[in-house]
Amino acid sequence: MDRSKPLPSVGKKTVAKKAAEKRYAAEIDALYQTVEASAQSAADVQPPETLGKNGVEAWLRVQAADIHSESAQPIDVDTDLFSQGFDR
């Protein structure tokens, strides 16, 4: 939350919902646009070519590399994802 734009409140520190929605309209709209763009890009993901272990593993490796593209390290399927930085 932006401290320069505190949530408007009414008695007993209850948030004034309509005023808060108006004050944060730009931020709310930006979040919806981000979610919509993310949902669209997820819809563009093709399923694995085969559903066998090797096909799914190869597909997951490609998806993980795409998500974690800023990492210079290749993804190791035998190593915990968190230790490979997926939680950062």
Biotite code that builds the C-alpha atoms (Angstrom):
import biotite.structure as struc

atoms = struc.array([
    struc.Atom([0.000, 0.000, 0.000], chain_id="A", res_id=1, res_name="MET", atom_name="CA", element="C"),
    struc.Atom([1.207, 3.484, -0.847], chain_id="A", res_id=2, res_name="ASP", atom_name="CA", element="C"),
    struc.Atom([1.603, 5.394, 2.425], chain_id="A", res_id=3, res_name="ARG", atom_name="CA", element="C"),
    struc.Atom([0.977, 8.669, 0.598], chain_id="A", res_id=4, res_name="SER", atom_name="CA", element="C"),
    struc.Atom([-2.501, 7.347, -0.311], chain_id="A", res_id=5, res_name="LYS", atom_name="CA", element="C"),
    struc.Atom([-3.929, 5.847, 2.886], chain_id="A", res_id=6, res_name="PRO", atom_name="CA", element="C"),
    struc.Atom([-7.211, 3.995, 2.707], chain_id="A", res_id=7, res_name="LEU", atom_name="CA", element="C"),
    struc.Atom([-10.095, 6.346, 3.457], chain_id="A", res_id=8, res_name="PRO", atom_name="CA", element="C"),
    struc.Atom([-11.961, 5.352, 6.576], chain_id="A", res_id=9, res_name="SER", atom_name="CA", element="C"),
    struc.Atom([-15.143, 6.139, 8.407], chain_id="A", res_id=10, res_name="VAL", atom_name="CA", element="C"),
    struc.Atom([-16.002, 5.723, 12.081], chain_id="A", res_id=11, res_name="GLY", atom_name="CA", element="C"),
    struc.Atom([-14.300, 2.940, 14.040], chain_id="A", res_id=12, res_name="LYS", atom_name="CA", element="C"),
    struc.Atom([-11.532, 2.754, 11.398], chain_id="A", res_id=13, res_name="LYS", atom_name="CA", element="C"),
    struc.Atom([-13.778, 0.991, 8.888], chain_id="A", res_id=14, res_name="THR", atom_name="CA", element="C"),
    struc.Atom([-12.621, 1.351, 5.282], chain_id="A", res_id=15, res_name="VAL", atom_name="CA", element="C"),
    struc.Atom([-14.840, 3.533, 3.107], chain_id="A", res_id=16, res_name="ALA", atom_name="CA", element="C"),
    struc.Atom([-15.084, 1.043, 0.241], chain_id="A", res_id=17, res_name="LYS", atom_name="CA", element="C"),
    struc.Atom([-16.400, 3.301, -2.526], chain_id="A", res_id=18, res_name="LYS", atom_name="CA", element="C"),
    struc.Atom([-13.874, 6.028, -1.727], chain_id="A", res_id=19, res_name="ALA", atom_name="CA", element="C"),
    struc.Atom([-11.059, 3.462, -1.566], chain_id="A", res_id=20, res_name="ALA", atom_name="CA", element="C"),
    struc.Atom([-12.051, 1.998, -4.938], chain_id="A", res_id=21, res_name="GLU", atom_name="CA", element="C"),
    struc.Atom([-12.054, 5.490, -6.441], chain_id="A", res_id=22, res_name="LYS", atom_name="CA", element="C"),
    struc.Atom([-8.704, 6.439, -4.873], chain_id="A", res_id=23, res_name="ARG", atom_name="CA", element="C"),
    struc.Atom([-7.019, 3.231, -6.041], chain_id="A", res_id=24, res_name="TYR", atom_name="CA", element="C"),
    struc.Atom([-8.839, 2.860, -9.390], chain_id="A", res_id=25, res_name="ALA", atom_name="CA", element="C"),
    struc.Atom([-5.646, 3.102, -11.482], chain_id="A", res_id=26, res_name="ALA", atom_name="CA", element="C"),
    struc.Atom([-3.850, 0.477, -9.385], chain_id="A", res_id=27, res_name="GLU", atom_name="CA", element="C"),
    struc.Atom([-6.865, -1.855, -9.426], chain_id="A", res_id=28, res_name="ILE", atom_name="CA", element="C"),
    struc.Atom([-7.194, -1.534, -13.213], chain_id="A", res_id=29, res_name="ASP", atom_name="CA", element="C"),
    struc.Atom([-3.464, -2.230, -13.669], chain_id="A", res_id=30, res_name="ALA", atom_name="CA", element="C"),
    struc.Atom([-3.754, -5.402, -11.580], chain_id="A", res_id=31, res_name="LEU", atom_name="CA", element="C"),
    struc.Atom([-6.712, -6.638, -13.618], chain_id="A", res_id=32, res_name="TYR", atom_name="CA", element="C"),
    struc.Atom([-4.790, -5.976, -16.844], chain_id="A", res_id=33, res_name="GLN", atom_name="CA", element="C"),
    struc.Atom([-1.816, -7.924, -15.509], chain_id="A", res_id=34, res_name="THR", atom_name="CA", element="C"),
    struc.Atom([-4.027, -10.863, -14.542], chain_id="A", res_id=35, res_name="VAL", atom_name="CA", element="C"),
    struc.Atom([-5.770, -10.844, -17.927], chain_id="A", res_id=36, res_name="GLU", atom_name="CA", element="C"),
    struc.Atom([-2.439, -10.764, -19.783], chain_id="A", res_id=37, res_name="ALA", atom_name="CA", element="C"),
    struc.Atom([-1.133, -13.602, -17.631], chain_id="A", res_id=38, res_name="SER", atom_name="CA", element="C"),
    struc.Atom([-4.261, -15.668, -18.223], chain_id="A", res_id=39, res_name="ALA", atom_name="CA", element="C"),
    struc.Atom([-3.965, -15.111, -21.971], chain_id="A", res_id=40, res_name="GLN", atom_name="CA", element="C"),
    struc.Atom([-0.326, -16.184, -22.039], chain_id="A", res_id=41, res_name="SER", atom_name="CA", element="C"),
    struc.Atom([-1.241, -19.282, -20.013], chain_id="A", res_id=42, res_name="ALA", atom_name="CA", element="C"),
    struc.Atom([-3.900, -20.106, -22.604], chain_id="A", res_id=43, res_name="ALA", atom_name="CA", element="C"),
    struc.Atom([-1.164, -20.063, -25.260], chain_id="A", res_id=44, res_name="ASP", atom_name="CA", element="C"),
    struc.Atom([0.810, -22.845, -23.543], chain_id="A", res_id=45, res_name="VAL", atom_name="CA", element="C"),
    struc.Atom([0.692, -26.015, -25.571], chain_id="A", res_id=46, res_name="GLN", atom_name="CA", element="C"),
    struc.Atom([0.274, -29.335, -23.739], chain_id="A", res_id=47, res_name="PRO", atom_name="CA", element="C"),
    struc.Atom([3.004, -31.990, -23.818], chain_id="A", res_id=48, res_name="PRO", atom_name="CA", element="C"),
    struc.Atom([3.302, -33.879, -27.098], chain_id="A", res_id=49, res_name="GLU", atom_name="CA", element="C"),
    struc.Atom([3.155, -37.192, -25.245], chain_id="A", res_id=50, res_name="THR", atom_name="CA", element="C"),
    struc.Atom([1.915, -38.086, -21.786], chain_id="A", res_id=51, res_name="LEU", atom_name="CA", element="C"),
    struc.Atom([4.677, -40.553, -21.013], chain_id="A", res_id=52, res_name="GLY", atom_name="CA", element="C"),
    struc.Atom([7.307, -39.812, -18.368], chain_id="A", res_id=53, res_name="LYS", atom_name="CA", element="C"),
    struc.Atom([9.889, -38.539, -20.863], chain_id="A", res_id=54, res_name="ASN", atom_name="CA", element="C"),
    struc.Atom([7.426, -36.345, -22.760], chain_id="A", res_id=55, res_name="GLY", atom_name="CA", element="C"),
    struc.Atom([5.983, -34.742, -19.628], chain_id="A", res_id=56, res_name="VAL", atom_name="CA", element="C"),
    struc.Atom([9.436, -34.288, -18.075], chain_id="A", res_id=57, res_name="GLU", atom_name="CA", element="C"),
    struc.Atom([10.730, -32.540, -21.216], chain_id="A", res_id=58, res_name="ALA", atom_name="CA", element="C"),
    struc.Atom([7.621, -30.335, -21.331], chain_id="A", res_id=59, res_name="TRP", atom_name="CA", element="C"),
    struc.Atom([7.958, -29.418, -17.646], chain_id="A", res_id=60, res_name="LEU", atom_name="CA", element="C"),
    struc.Atom([11.626, -28.566, -18.163], chain_id="A", res_id=61, res_name="ARG", atom_name="CA", element="C"),
    struc.Atom([10.692, -26.144, -20.972], chain_id="A", res_id=62, res_name="VAL", atom_name="CA", element="C"),
    struc.Atom([7.912, -24.560, -18.882], chain_id="A", res_id=63, res_name="GLN", atom_name="CA", element="C"),
    struc.Atom([10.174, -24.177, -15.834], chain_id="A", res_id=64, res_name="ALA", atom_name="CA", element="C"),
    struc.Atom([12.963, -22.666, -17.943], chain_id="A", res_id=65, res_name="ALA", atom_name="CA", element="C"),
    struc.Atom([10.471, -20.188, -19.400], chain_id="A", res_id=66, res_name="ASP", atom_name="CA", element="C"),
    struc.Atom([9.261, -19.168, -15.939], chain_id="A", res_id=67, res_name="ILE", atom_name="CA", element="C"),
    struc.Atom([12.777, -18.950, -14.542], chain_id="A", res_id=68, res_name="HIS", atom_name="CA", element="C"),
    struc.Atom([14.368, -17.439, -17.671], chain_id="A", res_id=69, res_name="SER", atom_name="CA", element="C"),
    struc.Atom([16.483, -14.894, -15.774], chain_id="A", res_id=70, res_name="GLU", atom_name="CA", element="C"),
    struc.Atom([18.588, -17.702, -14.300], chain_id="A", res_id=71, res_name="SER", atom_name="CA", element="C"),
    struc.Atom([21.750, -18.655, -16.163], chain_id="A", res_id=72, res_name="ALA", atom_name="CA", element="C"),
    struc.Atom([21.717, -22.102, -14.539], chain_id="A", res_id=73, res_name="GLN", atom_name="CA", element="C"),
    struc.Atom([20.030, -24.995, -16.341], chain_id="A", res_id=74, res_name="PRO", atom_name="CA", element="C"),
    struc.Atom([17.180, -26.650, -14.478], chain_id="A", res_id=75, res_name="ILE", atom_name="CA", element="C"),
    struc.Atom([18.055, -29.908, -12.757], chain_id="A", res_id=76, res_name="ASP", atom_name="CA", element="C"),
    struc.Atom([15.038, -32.210, -12.564], chain_id="A", res_id=77, res_name="VAL", atom_name="CA", element="C"),
    struc.Atom([16.582, -34.082, -9.637], chain_id="A", res_id=78, res_name="ASP", atom_name="CA", element="C"),
    struc.Atom([17.055, -30.957, -7.490], chain_id="A", res_id=79, res_name="THR", atom_name="CA", element="C"),
    struc.Atom([14.414, -29.212, -5.393], chain_id="A", res_id=80, res_name="ASP", atom_name="CA", element="C"),
    struc.Atom([12.922, -26.228, -7.267], chain_id="A", res_id=81, res_name="LEU", atom_name="CA", element="C"),
    struc.Atom([13.248, -23.934, -4.252], chain_id="A", res_id=82, res_name="PHE", atom_name="CA", element="C"),
    struc.Atom([16.977, -24.572, -4.000], chain_id="A", res_id=83, res_name="SER", atom_name="CA", element="C"),
    struc.Atom([17.155, -23.549, -7.669], chain_id="A", res_id=84, res_name="GLN", atom_name="CA", element="C"),
    struc.Atom([15.654, -20.155, -6.862], chain_id="A", res_id=85, res_name="GLY", atom_name="CA", element="C"),
    struc.Atom([12.048, -20.621, -7.948], chain_id="A", res_id=86, res_name="PHE", atom_name="CA", element="C"),
    struc.Atom([10.822, -18.944, -4.773], chain_id="A", res_id=87, res_name="ASP", atom_name="CA", element="C"),
    struc.Atom([12.583, -15.657, -5.484], chain_id="A", res_id=88, res_name="ARG", atom_name="CA", element="C"),
])
